[in-house]
Amino acid sequence: MTMLGSFALRCMLACAVVCCTALGFSPSQAHANEITVYTSYEEDEAAAFLAAMQRDLPDLRVNMLRLSTGDLHARMLAEAANPRHDVIWGWAVTNMVDPRVLAMLEPYEPQGIERVPARFRDPEGRWFAKTGYMAAFCVNNEVLQRRNLPMPTSWADLLKPEFQGEVVMPNPASSGTGYLQIASILQMKGEDAGWDFLRELDRNIAQYIKSGSRPCNVASAGEFAVGASFALRAIKNIDEGYPITMVIPAEGAGNELEATGLMRSSRNKEAAKRFIDWTLSEAAVEEYYKWKEIVTVSGGTMPESFIKAGLPEDIGSVMVDMDFDWSAANRDRILRQWQDELER
Amino acid sequence: MNGSAPLPRGRRPRDLEPLFKVLVAAAIAVPLLVFVLYPLVHILGRSFQTPDGLGLANYAAVMGTQRFMRLVYNSFEVTVVTTVITVVLAYGFAYAVQRTCMPLKNLFRLIALIPLFAPSLVQAQGLVLMLGRNGLVNRTLGTDFSIYGYWGIVISSVLYVFPYAFLIFSASLALADNRLYESSRILGAGPLRTFWTVTLPSTRFALIASTFVVFTLVITDFGNPMVVGGDYSVLATEVYNQVIGQANFELGTVIGMVLLAPVAVAVAFEKWINRRSHAQISEGSQPLSVRPNPLRDRVFTAYSALICLAILSVVGIVIFASFTHLWPYRMEFSLRHYRFDVQGGIQPLWNSITIGLMAAGVGVVAAGLAAYVTEKFRTVLDSPLYFLCIVPAAVPGMVLGLGYILAFNAPGNPIYPLYGTLFLIAICNVYYYHAQGFLIASTSMKQISHTFDEASSTLGATFLRTMRKVTLPLMWPTLVGVAVFFFMRSMVTLSAVIFLITPSTQVAAVSVLFLEDRGAVNQAAAFSVCIMAVVVAVLIVARLVLNFFGHRHISLIR
């Protein structure tokens, strides 16, 4: 074969590939039993939930996209003109109450909604929150020992000079976990004292990291002594075998609820509603208790590994009573001030 | 394949040819307009959108801050230093491969290209495993230094862009006219003098091109700064922050637009140099024969071995970590990280392979034709077409990806049916990497003397016949390299696709990012190893196919 021959062949092959894919991968019309779900649940927990869902609703096909809270927010706003998904599942309430997001939701009262206490629901029925997560420190035992550091038990302990350069924290501008941490500090101490505290803490912070789970992960890897993160990440990393201790700050743990809602634009509302109904079923709640530190629906008990990792059974006793409306309403202003003063 | 292409047999009226050429040039410009300029214009428009209508408020808000000036300074500091280091190191390495009698050339060349086989994240990840505060070096030696920040970004960026510069230099140094070197030797010039007066000037274009490519790749990369940058913020990470973190498209687009500024300067400069460059292979050329020189060869072997050691150790430690039970605490061998428990398991890898094949097919045609048309046609559309071809190099991937969402995710748009398909991701990759593919092709095309075309044309051949008889035989190896280039980039790219993936079009590199983000560092490493394995396998297959068609002497990647 001549050189041109093989070149022409390549061109034809390329064209064939182009045509096939253009036809074959065109978005097919939504099947009756197929929905797309956007979620910010951690990858492993979402996979477990979906596996349980598939046992109960074997005919329902769920395409799931998992992105972190901030990513998903950006994506949904970018796609707002023509949303691709039918359901938002397990996503921070603070972001859900963004008026631009609320406008995309359709009120729906799923079966079993009465199991969710009223304070965890939108009065207009656009979302309800059945799970949540709370702030916790991941402290690396090996690093503490090597550098001769005391075990911190509170946010205040992190101000000690010996922790200089040993603490990492999420950047609240990009991370939902980061925002709930500084929002909880501002709510507990009041804004003036809260900002003073954050400024003082800033001296010891080695890095502000752009994700909520990474601070725990880098502390687990021993890169830094303390990573301010969330409880489930600490528990899972302890399970993995990392030499870390989960510390719930003595002042109280900031927390966030994960909400679910039906998209007004859904092209397959019947299937979407079946899915949402399932998220409040017995089987679903059972799974939540295996994976989440906060479950708003009663009917389960906390797994052994959570308690072994240091989570109190009465979780309400260590949590800050968060004002989510305040967190949402002041998000832009607080982030702007944080960026002006503390962002590096 | 006789008659498979409707070739004109000299009967075409010659005066129609200029018109035909303009039409072809225009046809090549159309996809560039649709898939590069249109999304960018959309982004540009968004950057002027404020709550009070159109205005400059977004620009004023971003540029008025001290932090922004610091980011600009940081970005340029890192980028300029990285570019200088990379260009010098890669030139020396390419020289060693093409112009010395160093042993194991093919092995060295392959090792130098390894960074192309894995997502850029892996360079930074390997660096942290090795030089992090709890990395191998600190743990072993009991030292306590930190890689995070300026030097972390520079080192990982050099490793990340090294192959790009090497590919360009290697392609340029591969072609030379032996008569010049013979003359230089006979006239009594020493090796250094020959280098300064013959070699260096003949690779001017490659120097400019690689500086340009490296500069724009580094200034727009966010993967490495995110992993090892610590608090050393740069413009690219700021775009990520503004758009992903705060859903602030307007401010993100402003910084994206600011990142476009260097390209204008680079384009003008490159154009100026281009006018002064001349072909170094002409009809009387003789291929270069490199004579052994024990001292020179030994020095360059040691130099190349050092560079390869650096590249191998960073990638090797990631591969090693993927096979340990729990790095760095339990180092025993384990395959548990290869049980991928992400959504869809290993499916993202198949998606990436599909995208890579499509991008290779589309990319080689798009970039190859564009290079041919801008180099050989000399139509009025040359300058705008050239600009379109290299503009993507200065577009941060995520800005292009965001532009695709903003522009194409509207039911009225003709491109809308492609939205949410693997094919659109492939297109996005082709046009995101268009400038590099185009420059590789045109660097090589530039070195083919115009006298070939003129001779061919004087003898009455149409340009299609010239292309078939003259250009393609000379270009063939480079085009294969371009195809492989597009495939590899598509397998490992992160930034452009992060906005385009959907539940059914998850890609492997993004899986690595998610695994890394989730803290499954070993699993992320394992996924990267799978990506590298696929790329290497494809390279081997391509090699075998080339050999089968009798191109055994041609190096696949140039």
Interface residues (C-beta under 8 A of the other chain):
Chain A: M1 T2 M3 L4 G5 S6 F7 A8 L9 R10 C11 L13 A14 C15 V17 V18 T21 A22 F25 S26 P27 T36 V37 E42 E43 D44 A46 A47 L50 N63 M64 L65 R66 S68 G70 D71 H73 A74 R75 L77 A78 E79 A81 N82 R84 E142 V143 N171 A173 S174 S175 A206 Q207 Y208 K210 S211 S213 R214 C216 N217 S220 A221 G222 E223 F224 R233 N237 E240 G241 Y242 P243 L335 Q339 E343 R344
Chain B: M1 S4 A5 R67 V128 G132 R133 N134 Y148 M226 G230 D231 S233 T237 Y240 N241 V243 I244 G245 Q246 A247 F249 H325 L326 W327 P328 Y329 R330 D341 V342 Q343 T354 L357 M358 A360 G361 V362 V364 V365 L402 I405 L406 N409 A410 P411 P417 L418 Y419 G420 T421 L422 F423 A426 R468 L472 P473 W476 L479 A483 I498 F499 I501 T502 P503 S504 Q506 F514 L515 D517 R518 G519 V521 F549
